[in-house]
């Protein structure tokens, strides 16, 4: 990083999270490699989209970022400090991240009012009830809800209203980072668009950074500044959102892009097609070399022997594929030394 560059808000370095699966009878089973050496960074005020099929490790990565799970290896840093640092330092950093889950009804206590659920992050910090109630009254209009809804029970609200309340709860303590894990997946198309527009407006108003995780590439591209593609616990491509929309490079990313219809019929007919073979391998027994090779129509012998590393394709576009173009950095001629 250049000396004058601002440090990232979030930095993940080589994060690993494996789960030991028990076999029948309690016998030791295999090792599920949910996240395997993931590194990423997020700048203040930015939205990072993370996309991939079910089982690629997106949700586990989300829980690592907000501190719901500790990494087995690697680090997760927020504002320059490890969120798992001992004592109050690590605990305070973990409090600066909040999460919005896929099922808003399941993430709220059905026996408590919406206002009480929204106020939970403040109450957990020792804020008195009168001030917490005032903050709830201030926050609900920001997410498009009438303050009177604070007295309702969760089941008395629609799915879209419940998700707005979940967003209010995530933002009420003014965190630096909010992770949205499939936050619009359970909503219909019209509600998805409303929630995505709301998130953009709130980011402009509050300056909060987002990690937006979804299997829906269209939703990710609509809200993100940069996009990361995950496959079997690894990052296979990362690029600015516009660059990724126009020219994904990894065969898996191209297949994901092709699964989303383009509004221009001419562009839709002209773009390249990649048809994936078979099913996603088990994360307990990933293929050797490139983990995508068993489904890739362009796989070659080298793919089974050597795992590709993320390489710079130019303009902040990184891709892990042996066939992807790599940016060529011009060699500087040595300066003449005066005699």
Buried (B, 14 or more C-beta within 10 A) or exposed (E): EEEEEEEBBBBBBEBBBBBEEEEEEEEEEBEBBBBBBBBBBBBBBBBBBBBBBEBBBBBBBBBBBBBEBEBBEBBBBBBEEBBBBEEEEBEEBBBBBBBBBBBBBEBBEEEBBBBBBBBBBBEEEEBEEEEBBEBBBEBBEBBBBEBEBBEBBBEEBEBBBBBBBBBBBBBBBBBBBBBBBBBBBBBEEEBBBBBBEBBBEBBEEEEBBBBBBBBBBBBBBBBBBBBBBBBBBBBBBBBBBEBBBEBBBBBBBBBBBBEBEBEEEEEEEEEEEBEBEEEBBEBEEBBEBBBBBBBBEEBEEEBBEEBBEBBEBEEEBBBBBBBBEEEEEEEEEEEEEEE
